[in-house]
Amino acid sequence: MSKKRKKEFEFPDLLLKQISECTRNGFLMFYFNQDGLPQVAAQYDTVDAGLAMNQHATNWCAALNMVNTQMMVQNIISAGGGPKGK
């Protein structure tokens, strides 16, 4: 007996259209699929809007990385794991 693989989930076009209608120039959405793998859904009204969203996502990720790094450094220092001076 062969196992049938579940049909891969995709956001319905109607739902993506409704999300798009709630925005001014489009959207960029990250999510995890049923296998736990990251996926992206994006829709833009213009190339300019897509480029602007891409730049915003890049800046947001960079800021998030800086915050995470700062938190990690603070955790290391508060745990007494910082560099030892002579």
Secondary structure by P-SEA (a helix, b strand, c coil): ccccccccccccaaaaaaaaaaccccbbbbbbccccbbbbbbbbccaaaaaaaaaaaaaaaaaaaaaaaaaaaaaaaaaccccccc
